[in-house]
Amino acid sequence: MKALLSSKPVLWFLFLFNLVVAVAAPFVVDGSQGVMTAVGMGVVSLGAGLSLLKGRGQAQGQAQAQGQRQRQGQRA
């Protein structure tokens, strides 16, 4: 389950779907229930977005490390 939840397509779906629901909830549901729905969905969307950014940073770091290893191999 962890591998599924950490895949990029699932993270993008969670981010975008929950963001849309968080924006629309106060207009569709009246009162505090709409506000709490928006807050809850916003938190999930924020978590998915942060995971996407974290994954992007790790991918860039791995690419930089691979480039450094290649340069060191060429010098030797």
N, CA, C and O atoms as a Maestro MAE file, in Angstrom:
{
 s_m_m2io_version
 :::
 2.0.0
}

f_m_ct {
 s_m_title
 :::
 protein
 m_atom[304] {
  # First column is atom index #
  i_m_mmod_type
  r_m_x_coord
  r_m_y_coord
  r_m_z_coord
  i_m_residue_number
  s_m_chain_name
  s_m_pdb_residue_name
  s_m_pdb_atom_name
  i_m_atomic_number
  :::
  1 25 0.820 -1.193 0.000 1 A "MET " " N  " 7
  2 3 0.000 0.000 0.000 1 A "MET " " CA " 6
  3 2 0.866 1.260 0.000 1 A "MET " " C  " 6
  4 15 0.515 2.262 -0.624 1 A "MET " " O  " 8
  5 25 1.998 1.204 0.702 2 A "LYS " " N  " 7
  6 3 2.880 2.362 0.768 2 A "LYS " " CA " 6
  7 2 3.446 2.708 -0.611 2 A "LYS " " C  " 6
  8 15 3.570 3.882 -0.959 2 A "LYS " " O  " 8
  9 25 3.785 1.691 -1.384 3 A "ALA " " N  " 7
  10 3 4.316 1.934 -2.732 3 A "ALA " " CA " 6
  11 2 3.258 2.588 -3.621 3 A "ALA " " C  " 6
  12 15 3.579 3.450 -4.439 3 A "ALA " " O  " 8
  13 25 1.998 2.177 -3.461 4 A "LEU " " N  " 7
  14 3 0.924 2.766 -4.248 4 A "LEU " " CA " 6
  15 2 0.715 4.230 -3.878 4 A "LEU " " C  " 6
  16 15 0.569 5.081 -4.756 4 A "LEU " " O  " 8
  17 25 0.702 4.524 -2.583 5 A "LEU " " N  " 7
  18 3 0.453 5.892 -2.142 5 A "LEU " " CA " 6
  19 2 1.605 6.836 -2.436 5 A "LEU " " C  " 6
  20 15 1.414 8.052 -2.477 5 A "LEU " " O  " 8
  21 25 2.798 6.296 -2.639 6 A "SER " " N  " 7
  22 3 3.936 7.167 -2.914 6 A "SER " " CA " 6
  23 2 4.223 7.302 -4.415 6 A "SER " " C  " 6
  24 15 5.192 7.955 -4.801 6 A "SER " " O  " 8
  25 25 3.397 6.696 -5.254 7 A "SER " " N  " 7
  26 3 3.615 6.837 -6.701 7 A "SER " " CA " 6
  27 2 3.134 8.216 -7.161 7 A "SER " " C  " 6
  28 15 2.180 8.772 -6.616 7 A "SER " " O  " 8
  29 25 3.807 8.744 -8.159 8 A "LYS " " N  " 7
  30 3 3.501 10.107 -8.620 8 A "LYS " " CA " 6
  31 2 2.067 10.276 -9.131 8 A "LYS " " C  " 6
  32 15 1.431 11.273 -8.790 8 A "LYS " " O  " 8
  33 25 1.533 9.355 -9.928 9 A "PRO " " N  " 7
  34 3 0.153 9.568 -10.387 9 A "PRO " " CA " 6
  35 2 -0.859 9.634 -9.244 9 A "PRO " " C  " 6
  36 15 -1.795 10.434 -9.282 9 A "PRO " " O  " 8
  37 25 -0.669 8.794 -8.233 10 A "VAL " " N  " 7
  38 3 -1.592 8.805 -7.092 10 A "VAL " " CA " 6
  39 2 -1.440 10.100 -6.307 10 A "VAL " " C  " 6
  40 15 -2.436 10.679 -5.874 10 A "VAL " " O  " 8
  41 25 -0.213 10.559 -6.118 11 A "LEU " " N  " 7
  42 3 0.004 11.813 -5.400 11 A "LEU " " CA " 6
  43 2 -0.602 12.994 -6.154 11 A "LEU " " C  " 6
  44 15 -1.187 13.888 -5.542 11 A "LEU " " O  " 8
  45 25 -0.464 13.000 -7.479 12 A "TRP " " N  " 7
  46 3 -1.066 14.074 -8.263 12 A "TRP " " CA " 6
  47 2 -2.585 14.046 -8.156 12 A "TRP " " C  " 6
  48 15 -3.223 15.091 -8.032 12 A "TRP " " O  " 8
  49 25 -3.163 12.846 -8.204 13 A "PHE " " N  " 7
  50 3 -4.611 12.726 -8.056 13 A "PHE " " CA " 6
  51 2 -5.058 13.233 -6.688 13 A "PHE " " C  " 6
  52 15 -6.003 14.016 -6.596 13 A "PHE " " O  " 8
  53 25 -4.386 12.791 -5.627 14 A "LEU " " N  " 7
  54 3 -4.747 13.235 -4.285 14 A "LEU " " CA " 6
  55 2 -4.620 14.745 -4.148 14 A "LEU " " C  " 6
  56 15 -5.487 15.398 -3.568 14 A "LEU " " O  " 8
  57 25 -3.545 15.293 -4.681 15 A "PHE " " N  " 7
  58 3 -3.321 16.732 -4.594 15 A "PHE " " CA " 6
  59 2 -4.423 17.511 -5.308 15 A "PHE " " C  " 6
  60 15 -5.039 18.402 -4.723 15 A "PHE " " O  " 8
  61 25 -4.669 17.174 -6.568 16 A "LEU " " N  " 7
  62 3 -5.628 17.951 -7.352 16 A "LEU " " CA " 6
  63 2 -7.073 17.726 -6.918 16 A "LEU " " C  " 6
  64 15 -7.832 18.687 -6.786 16 A "LEU " " O  " 8
  65 25 -7.465 16.476 -6.696 17 A "PHE " " N  " 7
  66 3 -8.840 16.184 -6.308 17 A "PHE " " CA " 6
  67 2 -9.183 16.832 -4.977 17 A "PHE " " C  " 6
  68 15 -10.221 17.482 -4.850 17 A "PHE " " O  " 8
  69 25 -8.321 16.660 -3.987 18 A "ASN " " N  " 7
  70 3 -8.605 17.224 -2.675 18 A "ASN " " CA " 6
  71 2 -8.550 18.747 -2.691 18 A "ASN " " C  " 6
  72 15 -9.279 19.398 -1.943 18 A "ASN " " O  " 8
  73 25 -7.701 19.317 -3.529 19 A "LEU " " N  " 7
  74 3 -7.656 20.764 -3.650 19 A "LEU " " CA " 6
  75 2 -8.974 21.305 -4.230 19 A "LEU " " C  " 6
  76 15 -9.500 22.307 -3.746 19 A "LEU " " O  " 8
  77 25 -9.497 20.649 -5.255 20 A "VAL " " N  " 7
  78 3 -10.765 21.074 -5.856 20 A "VAL " " CA " 6
  79 2 -11.906 20.941 -4.848 20 A "VAL " " C  " 6
  80 15 -12.747 21.833 -4.739 20 A "VAL " " O  " 8
  81 25 -11.933 19.834 -4.117 21 A "VAL " " N  " 7
  82 3 -12.990 19.642 -3.117 21 A "VAL " " CA " 6
  83 2 -12.854 20.673 -2.000 21 A "VAL " " C  " 6
  84 15 -13.860 21.194 -1.518 21 A "VAL " " O  " 8
  85 25 -11.633 20.973 -1.584 22 A "ALA " " N  " 7
  86 3 -11.420 21.955 -0.520 22 A "ALA " " CA " 6
  87 2 -11.896 23.339 -0.941 22 A "ALA " " C  " 6
  88 15 -12.435 24.085 -0.123 22 A "ALA " " O  " 8
  89 25 -11.703 23.684 -2.198 23 A "VAL " " N  " 7
  90 3 -12.145 24.992 -2.687 23 A "VAL " " CA " 6
  91 2 -13.671 25.031 -2.838 23 A "VAL " " C  " 6
  92 15 -14.295 26.050 -2.542 23 A "VAL " " O  " 8
  93 25 -14.268 23.935 -3.293 24 A "ALA " " N  " 7
  94 3 -15.704 23.921 -3.575 24 A "ALA " " CA " 6
  95 2 -16.567 23.661 -2.342 24 A "ALA " " C  " 6
  96 15 -17.729 24.067 -2.318 24 A "ALA " " O  " 8
  97 25 -16.034 23.003 -1.330 25 A "ALA " " N  " 7
  98 3 -16.843 22.568 -0.184 25 A "ALA " " CA " 6
  99 2 -17.595 23.700 0.518 25 A "ALA " " C  " 6
  100 15 -18.776 23.527 0.819 25 A "ALA " " O  " 8
  101 25 -16.977 24.842 0.791 26 A "PRO " " N  " 7
  102 3 -17.740 25.891 1.497 26 A "PRO " " CA " 6
  103 2 -18.923 26.434 0.684 26 A "PRO " " C  " 6
  104 15 -19.874 26.962 1.259 26 A "PRO " " O  " 8
  105 25 -18.870 26.309 -0.641 27 A "PHE " " N  " 7
  106 3 -19.963 26.789 -1.479 27 A "PHE " " CA " 6
  107 2 -21.075 25.759 -1.633 27 A "PHE " " C  " 6
  108 15 -22.230 26.107 -1.879 27 A "PHE " " O  " 8
  109 25 -20.712 24.487 -1.486 28 A "VAL " " N  " 7
  110 3 -21.682 23.405 -1.686 28 A "VAL " " CA " 6
  111 2 -22.355 23.014 -0.373 28 A "VAL " " C  " 6
  112 15 -23.561 22.766 -0.347 28 A "VAL " " O  " 8
  113 25 -21.590 22.956 0.716 29 A "VAL " " N  " 7
  114 3 -22.105 22.548 2.019 29 A "VAL " " CA " 6
  115 2 -22.149 23.779 2.921 29 A "VAL " " C  " 6
  116 15 -21.162 24.507 3.034 29 A "VAL " " O  " 8
  117 25 -23.276 24.006 3.551 30 A "ASP " " N  " 7
  118 3 -23.446 25.202 4.377 30 A "ASP " " CA " 6
  119 2 -22.870 25.013 5.778 30 A "ASP " " C  " 6
  120 15 -22.815 23.904 6.309 30 A "ASP " " O  " 8
  121 25 -22.446 26.123 6.350 31 A "GLY " " N  " 7
  122 3 -22.074 26.156 7.756 31 A "GLY " " CA " 6
  123 2 -20.718 25.569 8.071 31 A "GLY " " C  " 6
  124 15 -19.821 25.505 7.230 31 A "GLY " " O  " 8
  125 25 -20.604 25.144 9.310 32 A "SER " " N  " 7
  126 3 -19.314 24.664 9.798 32 A "SER " " CA " 6
  127 2 -18.909 23.343 9.147 32 A "SER " " C  " 6
  128 15 -17.719 23.040 9.065 32 A "SER " " O  " 8
  129 25 -19.874 22.558 8.687 33 A "GLN " " N  " 7
  130 3 -19.533 21.300 8.031 33 A "GLN " " CA " 6
  131 2 -18.760 21.554 6.735 33 A "GLN " " C  " 6
  132 15 -17.819 20.826 6.421 33 A "GLN " " O  " 8
  133 25 -19.148 22.566 5.998 34 A "GLY " " N  " 7
  134 3 -18.433 22.922 4.770 34 A "GLY " " CA " 6
  135 2 -17.032 23.425 5.061 34 A "GLY " " C  " 6
  136 15 -16.081 23.098 4.350 34 A "GLY " " O  " 8
  137 25 -16.912 24.227 6.116 35 A "VAL " " N  " 7
  138 3 -15.593 24.749 6.487 35 A "VAL " " CA " 6
  139 2 -14.681 23.623 6.942 35 A "VAL " " C  " 6
  140 15 -13.518 23.573 6.541 35 A "VAL " " O  " 8
  141 25 -15.182 22.722 7.769 36 A "MET " " N  " 7
  142 3 -14.359 21.616 8.259 36 A "MET " " CA " 6
  143 2 -13.991 20.652 7.125 36 A "MET " " C  " 6
  144 15 -12.890 20.102 7.114 36 A "MET " " O  " 8
  145 25 -14.895 20.449 6.184 37 A "THR " " N  " 7
  146 3 -14.575 19.626 5.015 37 A "THR " " CA " 6
  147 2 -13.453 20.261 4.209 37 A "THR " " C  " 6
  148 15 -12.530 19.579 3.765 37 A "THR " " O  " 8
  149 25 -13.543 21.575 4.026 38 A "ALA " " N  " 7
  150 3 -12.503 22.290 3.281 38 A "ALA " " CA " 6
  151 2 -11.158 22.193 3.997 38 A "ALA " " C  " 6
  152 15 -10.126 21.999 3.353 38 A "ALA " " O  " 8
  153 25 -11.163 22.324 5.307 39 A "VAL " " N  " 7
  154 3 -9.911 22.229 6.068 39 A "VAL " " CA " 6
  155 2 -9.320 20.828 5.966 39 A "VAL " " C  " 6
  156 15 -8.122 20.676 5.722 39 A "VAL " " O  " 8
  157 25 -10.148 19.805 6.150 40 A "GLY " " N  " 7
  158 3 -9.655 18.427 6.077 40 A "GLY " " CA " 6
  159 2 -9.105 18.076 4.711 40 A "GLY " " C  " 6
  160 15 -8.026 17.493 4.604 40 A "GLY " " O  " 8
  161 25 -9.831 18.425 3.673 41 A "MET " " N  " 7
  162 3 -9.358 18.138 2.315 41 A "MET " " CA " 6
  163 2 -8.131 18.976 1.978 41 A "MET " " C  " 6
  164 15 -7.248 18.521 1.250 41 A "MET " " O  " 8
  165 25 -8.073 20.190 2.500 42 A "GLY " " N  " 7
  166 3 -6.900 21.026 2.281 42 A "GLY " " CA " 6
  167 2 -5.655 20.434 2.904 42 A "GLY " " C  " 6
  168 15 -4.573 20.506 2.322 42 A "GLY " " O  " 8
  169 25 -5.796 19.847 4.084 43 A "VAL " " N  " 7
  170 3 -4.652 19.215 4.747 43 A "VAL " " CA " 6
  171 2 -4.149 18.021 3.936 43 A "VAL " " C  " 6
  172 15 -2.941 17.845 3.778 43 A "VAL " " O  " 8
  173 25 -5.059 17.207 3.427 44 A "VAL " " N  " 7
  174 3 -4.664 16.061 2.604 44 A "VAL " " CA " 6
  175 2 -3.977 16.541 1.329 44 A "VAL " " C  " 6
  176 15 -2.958 15.986 0.917 44 A "VAL " " O  " 8
  177 25 -4.543 17.578 0.708 45 A "SER " " N  " 7
  178 3 -3.949 18.129 -0.513 45 A "SER " " CA " 6
  179 2 -2.559 18.687 -0.237 45 A "SER " " C  " 6
  180 15 -1.636 18.484 -1.025 45 A "SER " " O  " 8
  181 25 -2.413 19.383 0.872 46 A "LEU " " N  " 7
  182 3 -1.114 19.931 1.244 46 A "LEU " " CA " 6
  183 2 -0.087 18.818 1.470 46 A "LEU " " C  " 6
  184 15 1.061 18.938 1.044 46 A "LEU " " O  " 8
  185 25 -0.494 17.751 2.132 47 A "GLY " " N  " 7
  186 3 0.412 16.624 2.355 47 A "GLY " " CA " 6
  187 2 0.858 15.971 1.055 47 A "GLY " " C  " 6
  188 15 2.031 15.633 0.894 47 A "GLY " " O  " 8
  189 25 -0.079 15.794 0.128 48 A "ALA " " N  " 7
  190 3 0.273 15.201 -1.166 48 A "ALA " " CA " 6
  191 2 1.191 16.137 -1.943 48 A "ALA " " C  " 6
  192 15 2.136 15.683 -2.587 48 A "ALA " " O  " 8
  193 25 0.921 17.434 -1.887 49 A "GLY " " N  " 7
  194 3 1.768 18.400 -2.584 49 A "GLY " " CA " 6
  195 2 3.177 18.426 -2.030 49 A "GLY " " C  " 6
  196 15 4.147 18.501 -2.784 49 A "GLY " " O  " 8
  197 25 3.289 18.365 -0.715 50 A "LEU " " N  " 7
  198 3 4.621 18.336 -0.096 50 A "LEU " " CA " 6
  199 2 5.366 17.059 -0.456 50 A "LEU " " C  " 6
  200 15 6.580 17.084 -0.653 50 A "LEU " " O  " 8
  201 25 4.653 15.949 -0.543 51 A "SER " " N  " 7
  202 3 5.285 14.692 -0.957 51 A "SER " " CA " 6
  203 2 5.781 14.774 -2.392 51 A "SER " " C  " 6
  204 15 6.837 14.232 -2.717 51 A "SER " " O  " 8
  205 25 5.028 15.445 -3.248 52 A "LEU " " N  " 7
  206 3 5.473 15.626 -4.631 52 A "LEU " " CA " 6
  207 2 6.737 16.481 -4.683 52 A "LEU " " C  " 6
  208 15 7.667 16.170 -5.428 52 A "LEU " " O  " 8
  209 25 6.776 17.553 -3.897 53 A "LEU " " N  " 7
  210 3 7.963 18.403 -3.872 53 A "LEU " " CA " 6
  211 2 9.164 17.669 -3.286 53 A "LEU " " C  " 6
  212 15 10.285 17.809 -3.776 53 A "LEU " " O  " 8
  213 25 8.925 16.886 -2.233 54 A "LYS " " N  " 7
  214 3 9.998 16.114 -1.617 54 A "LYS " " CA " 6
  215 2 10.559 15.091 -2.594 54 A "LYS " " C  " 6
  216 15 11.774 14.913 -2.674 54 A "LYS " " O  " 8
  217 25 9.699 14.428 -3.325 55 A "GLY " " N  " 7
  218 3 10.135 13.454 -4.320 55 A "GLY " " CA " 6
  219 2 10.911 14.105 -5.441 55 A "GLY " " C  " 6
  220 15 11.868 13.528 -5.956 55 A "GLY " " O  " 8
  221 25 10.502 15.319 -5.828 56 A "ARG " " N  " 7
  222 3 11.213 16.042 -6.883 56 A "ARG " " CA " 6
  223 2 12.615 16.421 -6.423 56 A "ARG " " C  " 6
  224 15 13.570 16.323 -7.193 56 A "ARG " " O  " 8
  225 25 12.741 16.852 -5.179 57 A "GLY " " N  " 7
  226 3 14.048 17.208 -4.635 57 A "GLY " " CA " 6
  227 2 14.971 16.004 -4.550 57 A "GLY " " C  " 6
  228 15 16.168 16.117 -4.815 57 A "GLY " " O  " 8
  229 25 14.420 14.845 -4.181 58 A "GLN " " N  " 7
  230 3 15.231 13.637 -4.105 58 A "GLN " " CA " 6
  231 2 15.682 13.212 -5.491 58 A "GLN " " C  " 6
  232 15 16.819 12.772 -5.665 58 A "GLN " " O  " 8
  233 25 14.807 13.340 -6.479 59 A "ALA " " N  " 7
  234 3 15.166 12.956 -7.847 59 A "ALA " " CA " 6
  235 2 16.265 13.869 -8.379 59 A "ALA " " C  " 6
  236 15 17.179 13.402 -9.060 59 A "ALA " " O  " 8
  237 25 16.187 15.160 -8.077 60 A "GLN " " N  " 7
  238 3 17.224 16.086 -8.524 60 A "GLN " " CA " 6
  239 2 18.541 15.777 -7.820 60 A "GLN " " C  " 6
  240 15 19.601 15.834 -8.443 60 A "GLN " " O  " 8
  241 25 18.487 15.452 -6.537 61 A "GLY " " N  " 7
  242 3 19.699 15.109 -5.800 61 A "GLY " " CA " 6
  243 2 20.354 13.853 -6.337 61 A "GLY " " C  " 6
  244 15 21.579 13.774 -6.426 61 A "GLY " " O  " 8
  245 25 19.537 12.869 -6.697 62 A "GLN " " N  " 7
  246 3 20.080 11.640 -7.258 62 A "GLN " " CA " 6
  247 2 20.707 11.901 -8.617 62 A "GLN " " C  " 6
  248 15 21.746 11.324 -8.936 62 A "GLN " " O  " 8
  249 25 20.094 12.761 -9.422 63 A "ALA " " N  " 7
  250 3 20.653 13.086 -10.735 63 A "ALA " " CA " 6
  251 2 21.983 13.827 -10.585 63 A "ALA " " C  " 6
  252 15 22.920 13.581 -11.345 63 A "ALA " " O  " 8
  253 25 22.066 14.721 -9.618 64 A "GLN " " N  " 7
  254 3 23.313 15.441 -9.380 64 A "GLN " " CA " 6
  255 2 24.402 14.486 -8.904 64 A "GLN " " C  " 6
  256 15 25.548 14.585 -9.342 64 A "GLN " " O  " 8
  257 25 24.051 13.561 -8.008 65 A "ALA " " N  " 7
  258 3 25.034 12.597 -7.512 65 A "ALA " " CA " 6
  259 2 25.522 11.696 -8.643 65 A "ALA " " C  " 6
  260 15 26.709 11.376 -8.712 65 A "ALA " " O  " 8
  261 25 24.620 11.289 -9.523 66 A "GLN " " N  " 7
  262 3 25.014 10.448 -10.645 66 A "GLN " " CA " 6
  263 2 25.941 11.219 -11.579 66 A "GLN " " C  " 6
  264 15 26.918 10.661 -12.079 66 A "GLN " " O  " 8
  265 25 25.646 12.489 -11.818 67 A "GLY " " N  " 7
  266 3 26.513 13.312 -12.660 67 A "GLY " " CA " 6
  267 2 27.895 13.478 -12.065 67 A "GLY " " C  " 6
  268 15 28.891 13.460 -12.788 67 A "GLY " " O  " 8
  269 25 27.964 13.641 -10.747 68 A "GLN " " N  " 7
  270 3 29.257 13.763 -10.074 68 A "GLN " " CA " 6
  271 2 30.047 12.462 -10.196 68 A "GLN " " C  " 6
  272 15 31.256 12.486 -10.427 68 A "GLN " " O  " 8
  273 25 29.369 11.336 -10.041 69 A "ARG " " N  " 7
  274 3 30.065 10.039 -10.172 69 A "ARG " " CA " 6
  275 2 30.595 9.857 -11.583 69 A "ARG " " C  " 6
  276 15 31.695 9.337 -11.768 69 A "ARG " " O  " 8
  277 25 29.832 10.278 -12.578 70 A "GLN " " N  " 7
  278 3 30.272 10.148 -13.965 70 A "GLN " " CA " 6
  279 2 31.485 11.030 -14.225 70 A "GLN " " C  " 6
  280 15 32.424 10.617 -14.906 70 A "GLN " " O  " 8
  281 25 31.467 12.243 -13.685 71 A "ARG " " N  " 7
  282 3 32.607 13.151 -13.871 71 A "ARG " " CA " 6
  283 2 33.854 12.601 -13.189 71 A "ARG " " C  " 6
  284 15 34.958 12.705 -13.723 71 A "ARG " " O  " 8
  285 25 33.674 12.015 -12.006 72 A "GLN " " N  " 7
  286 3 34.817 11.443 -11.303 72 A "GLN " " CA " 6
  287 2 35.358 10.241 -12.051 72 A "GLN " " C  " 6
  288 15 36.570 10.024 -12.078 72 A "GLN " " O  " 8
  289 25 34.482 9.458 -12.658 73 A "GLY " " N  " 7
  290 3 34.921 8.308 -13.452 73 A "GLY " " CA " 6
  291 2 35.675 8.736 -14.687 73 A "GLY " " C  " 6
  292 15 36.592 8.034 -15.114 73 A "GLY " " O  " 8
  293 25 35.325 9.853 -15.272 74 A "GLN " " N  " 7
  294 3 36.016 10.341 -16.466 74 A "GLN " " CA " 6
  295 2 37.408 10.873 -16.120 74 A "GLN " " C  " 6
  296 15 38.327 10.788 -16.935 74 A "GLN " " O  " 8
  297 25 37.562 11.418 -14.921 75 A "ARG " " N  " 7
  298 3 38.876 11.942 -14.498 75 A "ARG " " CA " 6
  299 2 39.868 10.818 -14.211 75 A "ARG " " C  " 6
  300 15 41.074 10.984 -14.394 75 A "ARG " " O  " 8
  301 25 39.356 9.679 -13.763 76 A "ALA " " N  " 7
  302 3 40.242 8.589 -13.345 76 A "ALA " " CA " 6
  303 2 40.811 7.830 -14.515 76 A "ALA " " C  " 6
  304 15 41.575 6.883 -14.324 76 A "ALA " " O  " 8
  :::
 }
 m_bond[303] {
  # First column is bond index #
  i_m_from
  i_m_to
  i_m_order
  :::
  1 1 2 1
  2 2 3 1
  3 3 4 2
  4 3 5 1
  5 5 6 1
  6 6 7 1
  7 7 8 2
  8 7 9 1
  9 9 10 1
  10 10 11 1
  11 11 12 2
  12 11 13 1
  13 13 14 1
  14 14 15 1
  15 15 16 2
  16 15 17 1
  17 17 18 1
  18 18 19 1
  19 19 20 2
  20 19 21 1
  21 21 22 1
  22 22 23 1
  23 23 24 2
  24 23 25 1
  25 25 26 1
  26 26 27 1
  27 27 28 2
  28 27 29 1
  29 29 30 1
  30 30 31 1
  31 31 32 2
  32 31 33 1
  33 33 34 1
  34 34 35 1
  35 35 36 2
  36 35 37 1
  37 37 38 1
  38 38 39 1
  39 39 40 2
  40 39 41 1
  41 41 42 1
  42 42 43 1
  43 43 44 2
  44 43 45 1
  45 45 46 1
  46 46 47 1
  47 47 48 2
  48 47 49 1
  49 49 50 1
  50 50 51 1
  51 51 52 2
  52 51 53 1
  53 53 54 1
  54 54 55 1
  55 55 56 2
  56 55 57 1
  57 57 58 1
  58 58 59 1
  59 59 60 2
  60 59 61 1
  61 61 62 1
  62 62 63 1
  63 63 64 2
  64 63 65 1
  65 65 66 1
  66 66 67 1
  67 67 68 2
  68 67 69 1
  69 69 70 1
  70 70 71 1
  71 71 72 2
  72 71 73 1
  73 73 74 1
  74 74 75 1
  75 75 76 2
  76 75 77 1
  77 77 78 1
  78 78 79 1
  79 79 80 2
  80 79 81 1
  81 81 82 1
  82 82 83 1
  83 83 84 2
  84 83 85 1
  85 85 86 1
  86 86 87 1
  87 87 88 2
  88 87 89 1
  89 89 90 1
  90 90 91 1
  91 91 92 2
  92 91 93 1
  93 93 94 1
  94 94 95 1
  95 95 96 2
  96 95 97 1
  97 97 98 1
  98 98 99 1
  99 99 100 2
  100 99 101 1
  101 101 102 1
  102 102 103 1
  103 103 104 2
  104 103 105 1
  105 105 106 1
  106 106 107 1
  107 107 108 2
  108 107 109 1
  109 109 110 1
  110 110 111 1
  111 111 112 2
  112 111 113 1
  113 113 114 1
  114 114 115 1
  115 115 116 2
  116 115 117 1
  117 117 118 1
  118 118 119 1
  119 119 120 2
  120 119 121 1
  121 121 122 1
  122 122 123 1
  123 123 124 2
  124 123 125 1
  125 125 126 1
  126 126 127 1
  127 127 128 2
  128 127 129 1
  129 129 130 1
  130 130 131 1
  131 131 132 2
  132 131 133 1
  133 133 134 1
  134 134 135 1
  135 135 136 2
  136 135 137 1
  137 137 138 1
  138 138 139 1
  139 139 140 2
  140 139 141 1
  141 141 142 1
  142 142 143 1
  143 143 144 2
  144 143 145 1
  145 145 146 1
  146 146 147 1
  147 147 148 2
  148 147 149 1
  149 149 150 1
  150 150 151 1
  151 151 152 2
  152 151 153 1
  153 153 154 1
  154 154 155 1
  155 155 156 2
  156 155 157 1
  157 157 158 1
  158 158 159 1
  159 159 160 2
  160 159 161 1
  161 161 162 1
  162 162 163 1
  163 163 164 2
  164 163 165 1
  165 165 166 1
  166 166 167 1
  167 167 168 2
  168 167 169 1
  169 169 170 1
  170 170 171 1
  171 171 172 2
  172 171 173 1
  173 173 174 1
  174 174 175 1
  175 175 176 2
  176 175 177 1
  177 177 178 1
  178 178 179 1
  179 179 180 2
  180 179 181 1
  181 181 182 1
  182 182 183 1
  183 183 184 2
  184 183 185 1
  185 185 186 1
  186 186 187 1
  187 187 188 2
  188 187 189 1
  189 189 190 1
  190 190 191 1
  191 191 192 2
  192 191 193 1
  193 193 194 1
  194 194 195 1
  195 195 196 2
  196 195 197 1
  197 197 198 1
  198 198 199 1
  199 199 200 2
  200 199 201 1
  201 201 202 1
  202 202 203 1
  203 203 204 2
  204 203 205 1
  205 205 206 1
  206 206 207 1
  207 207 208 2
  208 207 209 1
  209 209 210 1
  210 210 211 1
  211 211 212 2
  212 211 213 1
  213 213 214 1
  214 214 215 1
  215 215 216 2
  216 215 217 1
  217 217 218 1
  218 218 219 1
  219 219 220 2
  220 219 221 1
  221 221 222 1
  222 222 223 1
  223 223 224 2
  224 223 225 1
  225 225 226 1
  226 226 227 1
  227 227 228 2
  228 227 229 1
  229 229 230 1
  230 230 231 1
  231 231 232 2
  232 231 233 1
  233 233 234 1
  234 234 235 1
  235 235 236 2
  236 235 237 1
  237 237 238 1
  238 238 239 1
  239 239 240 2
  240 239 241 1
  241 241 242 1
  242 242 243 1
  243 243 244 2
  244 243 245 1
  245 245 246 1
  246 246 247 1
  247 247 248 2
  248 247 249 1
  249 249 250 1
  250 250 251 1
  251 251 252 2
  252 251 253 1
  253 253 254 1
  254 254 255 1
  255 255 256 2
  256 255 257 1
  257 257 258 1
  258 258 259 1
  259 259 260 2
  260 259 261 1
  261 261 262 1
  262 262 263 1
  263 263 264 2
  264 263 265 1
  265 265 266 1
  266 266 267 1
  267 267 268 2
  268 267 269 1
  269 269 270 1
  270 270 271 1
  271 271 272 2
  272 271 273 1
  273 273 274 1
  274 274 275 1
  275 275 276 2
  276 275 277 1
  277 277 278 1
  278 278 279 1
  279 279 280 2
  280 279 281 1
  281 281 282 1
  282 282 283 1
  283 283 284 2
  284 283 285 1
  285 285 286 1
  286 286 287 1
  287 287 288 2
  288 287 289 1
  289 289 290 1
  290 290 291 1
  291 291 292 2
  292 291 293 1
  293 293 294 1
  294 294 295 1
  295 295 296 2
  296 295 297 1
  297 297 298 1
  298 298 299 1
  299 299 300 2
  300 299 301 1
  301 301 302 1
  302 302 303 1
  303 303 304 2
  :::
 }
}
